[in-house]
Amino acid sequence: MGKKPLGFIRNKLNKSNVILSLTILFVILVIVVGLVVFRFNILKYNVQTDDKEYDKYYVMITDNYKSDFWQEIYKGAFEAAQEQNIYVDLLGDNLPTQYSCEQLMKIAIASKVDGIMVYANESDKMTELINNAEEDGIPVVTLYSDNAHSNRLSFVGVGSYNIGREYGKQIVNIMKNKDNNEYDEDGTVKGVATTDIAILVNSNDQETGQNVLISAIKDAIEQGKPEGTDFSFSIITIDNTNAFSVEESIRDIFLADDIPDVIVCLNELNTVCAYQALVDFNKVGEADILGYYDADAIIREIEKGTVYATIEIDTTQLGRYCIEALSDFYAFGNTNQYYTADVTLINRENVERYLKMKEAQQDE
């Protein structure tokens, strides 16, 4: 075969460049149109719902808006905002595609909302976006996970140290109630067994609050562990790209020859995947799970003995504090830098009392 003429090759390259340029222009056009449509829907649907005009429009941004945990936080914020004639939207809930927190931040900024509540992280990109919002006159409250280096208005979260202490106390109780001796085949004691503790952390978590929590767990164990016992500590990174990757990461723990004696979960999804894997691999009784959040499914597993204990977060308080921070800013020009919600430990000893209390609150 002969070589292609030089002119032919140039024409082909020119056509490729034209196609590439048109494709880029099309993508940009789609994004711009999408933002315009989104902003139009905000004004038409959200800010004037049921023929009622609202004074302000806030958005809440999270990485998992479908979870009970975030739905309850949103409910608390929504109800508090309604009392002040403000509308709050859980951004992403009504969009056809799953977006990251950073992508949703861009949409919120472009839509010129009146306030943003965001599940942040310490990445440079998140810092830049929060600062961009502040420069555009949009106050930002970081929610549950902070970005301390940004110009955020306020941080609404939980006391990481107190949660760590509660986890540590439960681990001490587990150590007290187990036989910590190692035996030879003839039953002779040959040494003290080590309680293996695994903390599950998400791959994209970079917050200092998590480090404080882990340090508090260690401190509580060191101070309260029974005499003649020992423990080992490991951090297991969970791929939280999506729910499936979380499930796979946790199942890998149970596929190992030796599983941890205690597994500490720091969010709702990890808790659910951990106890499901415990049951699926027939390991109930071989590991104790310390969970996070008081979802009905988690509480049922405490009743059944699959989950040792969990941490209840006052989600209504978290949501209300966000609205309080933004409202104070608009009313007075400043607000508290930190808001901390209450936490409660639920275990096998108080779960019945907790359920009766919750039932009484629902009846009121």
LINUR-V373509 format. One record per helix or strand. SS is the DSSP state (~ for helix, > for strand). FROM is the first residue (numbers start at 1). TO is the last residue. If there is no record, write none. Layout:
# LINUR-V373509
ss=SS from=FROM to=TO
ss=SS from=FROM to=TO
This chain:
# LINUR-V373509
ss=~ from=6 to=46
ss=> from=48 to=49
ss=> from=52 to=53
ss=> from=56 to=61
ss=~ from=68 to=82
ss=> from=86 to=90
ss=~ from=101 to=110
ss=> from=115 to=118
ss=~ from=124 to=135
ss=> from=139 to=143
ss=> from=154 to=158
ss=~ from=160 to=176
ss=> from=181 to=183
ss=> from=189 to=192
ss=> from=194 to=202
ss=~ from=208 to=224
ss=> from=230 to=238
ss=~ from=243 to=255
ss=> from=262 to=265
ss=~ from=268 to=280
ss=> from=284 to=284
ss=> from=287 to=292
ss=~ from=296 to=304
ss=> from=309 to=313
ss=~ from=315 to=332
ss=> from=338 to=341
ss=> from=343 to=347
ss=~ from=351 to=363
